[in-house]
Each structure stands twice: as C-alpha cells, then as structure tokens.
Amino acid sequence: MKNISKLSNDEVKAHFDDREILELTARQLVKDLALIGEEIDFDASQTNAYISLYNKLKQLIIQFVETDIQSLMNLLYRIDLGEKAAKSALLKEPGDKVDLLAQQILKRELQKVLLKKEFDK
C-alpha cells in the first residue's frame, strides 16, 4: 500500500467515492468531535454524502473561528493534524482557511481509517 501520509488529492477523492470508507471516516470524525463536546450529523446513504459532510464540517469550523477558536485548536490537536498543515491553513484568508481546514481534517480522518484497515488485515 502507498504511504498513507502522502495521499494526493486525487487519491483522497477516490477513497471518498467508496461509501464504506466515507462512512468510516465520518464515524471517526464524529468520535473525535465528541471528545471535545461537539457533534455533527451524517447520513452516508444520502446523495452527495461527501459534499454534505464537508459542508457540515465547514459550518462547524466557521462557528469555531467566529466564537471559540480554542475548540478548533482542540479539534486539530485531537485529530493529530500536523502543526505545519494547521499553521498553513490558519494563515489563509478566512474563506480559504475554512475550506483548507475542512479538507485537511477530512484527509487526516481518512488516513486514520486507512491505517486501521491496513493493521486489521
């Protein structure tokens, strides 16, 4: 298997086209959010499930940026998003920052799922 930590954007997209992987990634995100007292609803059976998850995560990030930046930092720490990736996203313009953070969070959660699947073999 390719180095999971170096997945390209195309590889990430391909994994999210797999409904099972998308659902496992959403569950991982829900679990990590619960650890900081937050929640997000997700239904993997809906059309455009990835877009729905992405948009819900973006709304949560916007809420964090506007009202509780410490919760955002706690989430980034909890999911183990690398410091370099987090800093590069946080230095972006507000709209770009939210998009990039959502992408990086979902990619990191996907990496956790893929690692777990690899070690469960």
Steps between C-alpha positions, in 0.01 A plus 500: 500500500615852421623719785171610656647822635576617146163451331442731205174691466393263221565198723302659783210564263513142374479367857205727578318360195490172696189527720641266766820704534301822508274364773796377707668839460182678610476272804860583589423871471187463715705313761772765506247783517327332794831509689485880494128515571382564142289300260416479134223302331581290197304264278724301265202377299407843371592627156821707502585370847857632487385851406251493785765392752745758366245781523395405854863495607557840337205645695644365823842648419339838425325483836831422670685782320230753586426403860739243644842472340620285793252226402643506150851467638384214725350322198817542296702362791252216560508379140877543490509737207864587451615838628631601157167422331301678769716811491491522121120482507459746786708762316267499199221749434180421697312318220807314379591415859168324559517304174859393556439402863195290402701325228794435731280374783316257273828385343648435846192308610520298176865418574400366842233280343738366236769428759251315718379295202858419406590381850176302535598281203 
